[in-house]
Amino acid sequence: MLNPIVILIIGVALLIAMMLVLRLNAFVALITTAMVISMLSPGDFADKIARVGKAFGGVAGGIGIVIAMAAIIGKCMMDSGAADRIVRSFLKLLGEKRAPTALMLSGFALSIPVFFDTVFYLLVPLARSLWSRTRKNYVLYLTAIVAGAAITHTLVPPTPGPLFMASELKVNVGLMMVMGLLVGLPTAALGVLVCKVINRRMDIPMRPYAGEAEPEPLDDDQLPGFWISFAPIALPIILISWNTVNTAIGKDNLAKLIAVVLPGDALAHSISEALVQTAAVLGHRDSALLLAAAVAMFVLVRQRRLSFRELASRSETALMSAGMIILITAAGGAFGAMLREAGIKDVLGELVGAQGGLVILLMAAAVASVMKFAQGSGTVSMITTVGIFAAMDISPQMLGCNPVYLAMAIGSGSLVGDWMNNSGFWIFARMGGLTEIESLKSWTILTAALGVIGLGFTLLLAYIMPMMPAAS
């Protein structure tokens, strides 16, 4: 039987070759690699393919509903004008002088439920409009969008990469959301400073699209109000966090807190039980995203006066894009599961565990960076890297901190090494009207800086508040 290290090397090399040389779809490459690894691993020969399907189904069942609902939320927010309303509200609140910060915050908020590419499509016309009024800082406006949108795309569920990392590392989704925001917001804020440096070095004017007219923006009265627009983003965060807090406090401690206000132990315990049960249902990630999707669909129907048939058609469009993401993510889960079957835990687990938590976090970020540079997709980089490290069964004791920081390190690392083999690079270049060299000097440098800054905040927070799980 082959050594697990050899199986890992064969698997990673095959995965990269299939995506880089053969240009195969990520799902096909991941599921094929998972099958090859399974065939090379110990176990009953007759079960080696079946266990790949079982692992694939387990991951799809865990994350499929969330990704599907997030796709519907994003589509409805775009079509109803809710996303546009959020952006305009930030611009109005902060003023034109702080437009880069407004664009960063808009990208940061919208990229939680909406895929990065879509967010950039939405915000680029605003960057172009701002340049038309100010005649300066075009590169600053473009890169500020990236500073906000890229970081939540890699750190905050329900975006597929972070959601999958939480699932693989057995991290509570609510905690993953909170820590993603805690690491992501200061990273994005410092990212705007990097954008300003890049802008000073690249005084590039806006270039018109060849043969295309600039799109006309909708009037304010055609857009929904801010709070109803923001509800599909805020609602799942609030509900999932509520469930996370209730779970952390515990039923008995919650009853004690209630007893301080309402006398009577029996009444306090009854209320505590009801709150915990309600939070468990409404704060489950599936139901929280379903409720948020219902709000987003309601806003779309009300704002655009759609029939239910038209709403169904738009939902189906969103679900078609989500389907491929679910397939890729679940295939990544099968890839990681087959590495565990190969015995990676016993071989690499001891080797990596002996290095200490800081080194493990740095190694995870480095592997994610290499995977990003090699094949281009940040999501695939996160899926592959977390599959390798989850297969090692790294415990909080080995890390010296909560596994959520391992997810943060991988997410940050997946931003480094971003160049011309990433679709986001070309969307930024083509939509922004920049050349390849200009995009390398702006997009690639900014995303690398965001990754390094995010990793720095991850290491700092892991040191000052390790949040070690209670011993069971």
C-alpha positions in Angstrom: 0.0 0.0 0.0 1.3 3.5 -0.9 2.6 5.9 1.8 -0.1 8.5 2.6 2.4 11.3 1.7 2.8 9.8 -1.8 -0.9 9.6 -2.2 -1.3 13.3 -1.2 1.4 14.3 -3.7 -0.2 12.3 -6.5 -3.7 13.7 -5.6 -2.6 17.4 -5.6 -0.4 17.0 -8.7 -3.3 15.3 -10.6 -5.8 18.0 -9.5 -3.5 20.8 -10.6 -2.7 19.1 -13.9 -6.3 18.4 -14.7 -7.3 22.1 -14.2 -4.1 23.8 -15.6 -3.1 21.4 -18.5 -6.4 19.8 -19.4 -8.5 22.8 -18.5 -11.2 20.6 -17.0 -14.0 22.0 -14.9 -13.2 22.2 -11.2 -15.9 19.7 -10.3 -14.7 17.1 -12.7 -11.1 17.6 -11.6 -12.0 17.3 -7.8 -14.3 14.3 -8.1 -11.9 12.4 -10.4 -9.0 13.2 -8.0 -11.1 12.0 -5.0 -11.8 8.7 -6.8 -8.1 8.2 -7.6 -7.1 8.9 -4.0 -9.8 6.5 -2.8 -8.5 3.8 -5.1 -5.0 4.2 -3.8 -6.1 4.2 -0.2 -6.7 1.3 2.2 -10.1 -0.3 2.4 -12.4 -2.8 0.8 -11.9 -2.6 -3.0 -15.6 -2.9 -3.7 -16.4 0.2 -1.5 -13.7 2.5 -2.8 -15.9 4.3 -5.3 -19.1 4.2 -3.1 -17.4 6.0 -0.3 -16.6 8.9 -2.6 -20.3 9.3 -3.4 -21.2 9.0 0.3 -18.8 11.8 1.3 -20.0 13.9 -1.6 -23.6 13.5 -0.5 -22.8 14.3 3.1 -21.2 17.6 2.2 -23.9 18.5 -0.3 -26.5 17.9 2.3 -24.7 20.1 4.8 -24.1 23.1 2.6 -26.4 22.8 -0.4 -29.5 24.6 1.0 -27.4 27.5 2.3 -25.6 28.1 -1.0 -28.9 27.8 -3.0 -30.7 30.3 -0.7 -27.7 32.7 -0.8 -27.9 32.6 -4.7 -31.6 33.5 -4.6 -31.0 36.3 -2.1 -28.2 37.8 -4.3 -30.3 37.6 -7.5 -33.4 39.1 -5.8 -31.3 41.9 -4.3 -29.8 42.8 -7.6 -33.1 42.7 -9.5 -35.2 44.6 -7.0 -32.6 47.4 -6.6 -32.0 46.5 -2.9 -28.3 46.2 -3.6 -28.2 49.5 -5.4 -30.1 51.1 -2.5 -27.5 49.9 0.0 -24.7 51.4 -2.1 -26.4 54.7 -2.5 -27.2 54.9 1.2 -23.5 54.4 2.1 -22.5 57.1 -0.4 -25.1 59.5 0.9 -24.1 58.8 4.5 -20.3 59.2 4.0 -20.4 61.9 1.3 -18.4 62.1 -2.0 -15.1 62.8 -0.2 -15.4 59.4 1.5 -16.6 57.6 -1.6 -13.8 55.0 -1.5 -14.9 54.1 2.0 -18.5 53.9 0.9 -17.6 51.7 -2.1 -15.5 49.5 0.2 -18.4 49.1 2.8 -20.9 48.5 0.0 -18.7 45.7 -1.4 -18.1 44.3 2.1 -21.8 44.1 2.9 -23.0 42.9 -0.5 -20.4 40.2 -1.0 -21.7 38.3 2.1 -24.8 37.0 0.2 -23.9 37.9 -3.4 -21.1 36.4 -5.4 -18.0 38.6 -5.9 -18.4 38.9 -9.7 -21.9 40.1 -9.4 -21.0 42.7 -6.7 -18.3 44.1 -8.9 -20.6 44.3 -11.9 -23.0 46.3 -9.7 -20.5 48.7 -8.3 -18.3 49.5 -11.3 -20.9 51.9 -12.9 -20.8 53.9 -9.6 -17.0 54.1 -9.8 -17.2 55.3 -13.3 -19.9 57.8 -12.4 -17.8 59.2 -9.6 -14.8 59.6 -11.9 -17.1 61.5 -14.4 -17.9 64.0 -11.6 -14.5 64.3 -9.9 -12.2 63.5 -12.8 -9.7 61.9 -10.4 -9.1 58.7 -8.3 -10.5 56.2 -10.8 -8.2 53.4 -9.8 -8.9 54.2 -6.1 -12.7 53.8 -6.7 -12.2 50.5 -8.5 -9.8 49.0 -6.0 -11.9 50.1 -3.0 -14.7 47.9 -4.3 -12.2 44.9 -4.4 -11.0 45.7 -0.8 -14.4 45.3 0.6 -15.9 42.5 -1.6 -12.9 40.2 -1.8 -12.4 39.9 2.0 -16.0 38.9 2.9 -16.0 36.6 -0.2 -13.1 34.6 1.5 -14.0 34.9 5.2 -17.7 35.2 5.8 -20.4 32.6 5.3 -22.7 31.9 3.4 -20.1 32.5 0.7 -19.3 28.9 -0.4 -15.6 28.8 0.5 -16.0 30.0 4.1 -19.1 28.0 4.6 -17.3 24.8 3.5 -14.3 25.6 5.7 -16.6 25.9 8.7 -18.2 22.6 7.9 -15.0 20.7 7.4 -13.3 22.1 10.6 -16.5 21.7 12.6 -16.7 25.4 13.4 -20.0 26.9 14.3 -21.3 29.0 11.4 -22.3 31.8 13.7 -18.8 32.0 15.1 -17.4 31.8 11.6 -19.5 34.8 10.6 -18.6 36.9 13.7 -14.8 36.1 13.3 -15.0 36.7 9.6 -16.4 40.2 10.2 -14.0 40.8 13.0 -11.0 40.0 10.9 -12.4 41.3 7.6 -13.5 44.8 8.5 -10.2 46.1 9.8 -8.5 44.3 6.9 -10.7 46.0 4.4 -10.2 49.4 6.1 -6.4 49.0 5.9 -7.0 47.8 2.3 -8.4 51.2 1.4 -5.1 52.7 2.5 -3.3 50.3 0.1 -5.7 51.4 -2.6 -4.7 55.0 -2.0 -1.0 54.1 -2.4 -1.8 52.2 -5.6 -3.9 55.1 -6.9 -1.0 57.6 -6.4 1.3 55.4 -8.4 -1.3 54.8 -11.2 -2.9 58.0 -12.3 -5.2 56.4 -14.9 -8.3 58.0 -16.3 -11.5 56.1 -17.0 -11.6 54.7 -20.5 -14.9 54.4 -22.3 -16.2 50.9 -23.3 -15.8 50.3 -27.0 -19.1 50.9 -28.8 -21.1 50.8 -25.5 -23.1 53.5 -23.8 -22.8 54.0 -20.0 -25.9 52.4 -18.3 -28.5 54.8 -17.0 -28.9 54.5 -13.2 -32.4 54.1 -11.8 -34.1 57.0 -10.0 -34.2 56.8 -6.2 -37.9 56.4 -6.2 -37.6 53.2 -8.1 -35.5 51.6 -5.4 -36.8 50.0 -2.1 -36.0 51.6 1.3 -32.7 51.0 3.0 -33.8 48.8 5.9 -35.9 46.4 3.9 -33.0 46.3 1.4 -30.5 45.5 4.1 -32.8 42.9 5.8 -31.7 39.9 3.7 -28.1 40.5 4.8 -28.8 41.3 8.5 -31.5 38.8 9.2 -29.4 35.6 8.9 -26.5 37.1 10.7 -28.7 38.1 13.6 -30.6 34.8 13.8 -27.5 32.6 13.5 -25.6 34.7 16.0 -28.6 34.5 18.4 -28.5 30.7 18.2 -24.7 30.7 18.7 -24.9 32.9 21.8 -27.8 30.8 23.3 -25.7 27.7 22.8 -22.7 29.2 24.3 -24.6 30.4 27.4 -26.5 27.2 27.9 -30.1 26.6 29.0 -29.4 26.6 32.7 -27.3 29.8 32.7 -29.9 31.5 30.5 -32.6 30.5 33.0 -30.5 32.1 35.8 -30.3 35.3 33.8 -34.0 35.3 33.2 -34.7 34.6 36.9 -33.0 37.9 37.8 -35.8 39.8 36.0 -38.7 37.3 36.4 -39.1 35.7 39.8 -39.8 31.9 39.9 -37.4 29.2 38.8 -40.0 27.2 37.0 -41.1 30.2 34.9 -37.5 31.1 34.1 -36.7 27.5 33.0 -39.8 27.4 30.8 -38.9 30.7 29.1 -35.2 29.6 28.8 -36.4 26.3 27.2 -38.7 28.1 24.7 -35.9 30.6 23.8 -33.3 28.0 23.2 -35.7 25.8 21.1 -36.9 28.8 19.0 -33.3 30.0 18.5 -32.3 26.4 17.4 -35.0 26.4 14.7 -34.8 30.0 13.5 -31.1 30.3 14.0 -30.2 27.2 12.1 -28.3 28.2 9.0 -30.8 26.6 6.6 -33.9 28.2 8.1 -32.1 31.6 8.6 -31.1 31.8 4.9 -34.6 30.6 3.9 -36.2 33.4 5.8 -33.8 35.9 4.3 -34.5 34.6 0.8 -38.2 35.0 1.5 -37.7 38.6 2.5 -35.5 39.2 -0.6 -38.2 37.7 -2.9 -40.9 39.7 -1.2 -39.0 42.9 -1.9 -38.5 41.9 -5.5 -42.1 41.1 -6.0 -43.3 44.3 -4.4 -40.8 46.6 -6.1 -41.0 45.2 -9.6 -44.7 44.0 -9.5 -43.7 40.5 -10.6 -46.1 37.6 -11.0 -45.2 34.4 -9.2 -44.3 32.8 -12.5 -41.8 35.6 -13.2 -40.4 35.2 -9.6 -40.0 31.5 -10.2 -38.1 32.2 -13.4 -35.6 34.5 -11.7 -35.2 32.1 -8.8 -34.4 29.3 -11.3 -31.7 31.4 -12.9 -30.1 32.0 -9.5 -30.3 28.3 -8.7 -28.6 27.3 -11.9 -25.5 29.3 -10.9 -25.7 27.9 -7.4 -25.8 24.3 -8.7 -22.3 24.4 -10.0 -21.0 25.9 -6.8 -22.6 23.1 -4.8 -21.1 20.5 -7.0 -17.6 21.9 -6.7 -17.9 22.4 -3.0 -19.3 18.9 -2.4 -16.6 17.4 -4.6 -14.0 19.2 -2.5 -15.5 17.6 0.5 -15.1 14.2 -1.1 -11.5 15.0 -1.9 -10.8 15.8 1.8 -12.6 12.7 3.0 -10.6 10.5 0.7 -7.4 12.0 2.1 -8.6 11.0 5.5 -9.1 7.5 4.2 -5.6 7.5 2.9 -4.3 7.9 6.4 -3.0 11.5 6.1 -4.0 12.1 9.7 -1.5 9.7 11.2 1.4 10.7 9.0 1.1 14.5 8.6 -0.9 15.1 11.8 2.0 14.3 14.1 4.5 16.2 11.9 2.4 19.3 11.6 1.1 19.1 15.2 4.7 19.1 16.5 5.3 22.5 14.9 3.0 24.6 17.1 -0.1 26.6 16.4 1.6 29.6 14.8 3.5 27.5 12.3 0.3 25.5 11.5 -1.6 28.7 10.7 1.3 30.0 8.5 1.6 26.7 6.7 -2.1 26.6 6.0 -2.0 30.2 4.6 1.1 29.3 2.5 -0.6 26.1 1.0 -3.7 28.1 0.2 -1.6 30.8 -1.6 0.2 28.1 -3.6 -3.0 26.5 -4.6 -4.5 29.9 -5.6 -1.4 30.8 -7.7 -1.5 27.4 -9.4 -5.1 27.2 -10.4 -6.7 30.6 -10.0 -9.9 30.0 -8.0 -10.0 31.3 -4.4 -12.9 29.0 -3.6 -11.1 25.9 -5.0 -8.0 27.0 -3.1 -9.9 27.1 0.2 -11.7 23.8 -0.5 -8.5 22.0 -1.4 -6.4 23.4 1.5 -9.0 22.9 4.2 -9.5 19.3 2.8 -5.8 18.6 3.4 -5.7 20.2 6.9 -9.0 18.7 8.0 -7.8 15.3 7.0 -5.0 15.7 9.6 -7.6 16.1 12.3 -5.7 19.0 13.9 -7.2 19.6 17.4 -7.5 22.9 19.2 -4.8 21.8 21.5 -2.4 21.3 18.6 -3.4 24.8 17.3 -3.4 26.5 20.7 -6.6 28.3 19.6 -10.1 27.7 18.2 -10.1 26.1 14.7 -11.9 29.1 13.4 -8.5 30.8 13.2 -7.3 28.0 10.9 -10.2 28.8 8.6 -9.3 32.5 8.7 -5.7 31.8 7.9 -6.7 29.6 4.9 -9.1 32.2 3.7 -6.5 35.0 4.0 -3.9 32.9 2.2 -6.3 32.2 -0.7 -6.1 35.9 -1.6 -2.4 35.8 -2.2 -1.1 34.8 -5.6 -4.0 36.2 -7.6 -3.1 36.8 -11.2 -4.2 36.1 -14.8 -5.5 32.6 -14.2 -8.3 33.9 -12.0 -11.7 35.0 -13.6 -11.9 37.8 -11.1 -8.7 39.3 -12.5 -10.3 39.5 -16.0 -13.6 40.9 -14.7 -11.7 43.6 -12.9 -9.5 44.3 -16.0 -12.3 44.3 -18.6 -15.0 46.0 -16.5 -12.5 48.6 -15.2 -11.0 49.2 -18.7 -7.5 48.4 -17.5 -4.7 46.6 -19.3 -3.2 43.3 -18.0 -0.1 45.0 -16.7 -2.2 47.7 -15.0 -4.4 45.0 -13.4 -1.3 43.1 -12.2 0.0 46.3 -10.6 -3.4 47.0 -8.9 -5.6 43.9 -8.5 -2.7 41.4 -7.8 -0.9 43.7 -5.4 -4.1 44.7 -3.5 -5.4 41.1 -3.1 -1.9 40.0 -1.8 -1.9 42.9 0.7 -5.4 42.0 1.9 -4.3 38.4 2.4 -1.2 39.4 4.4 -3.1 41.9 6.5 -5.9 39.4 7.1 -3.4 36.8 8.2 -1.8 39.3 10.5 -5.1 40.1 12.2 -5.8 36.3 12.4 -2.5 35.7 14.2 -3.1 38.6 16.5 -6.6 37.6 17.5 -5.5 33.9 17.9 -2.9 35.1 20.4 -5.0 37.6 22.5 -8.3 35.6 22.5 -7.6 32.0 21.5 -11.2 30.9 22.4 -10.2 27.3 23.2 -13.3 25.1 23.2 -14.3 23.7 26.6 -13.0 20.2 27.2 -15.7 17.6 26.7 
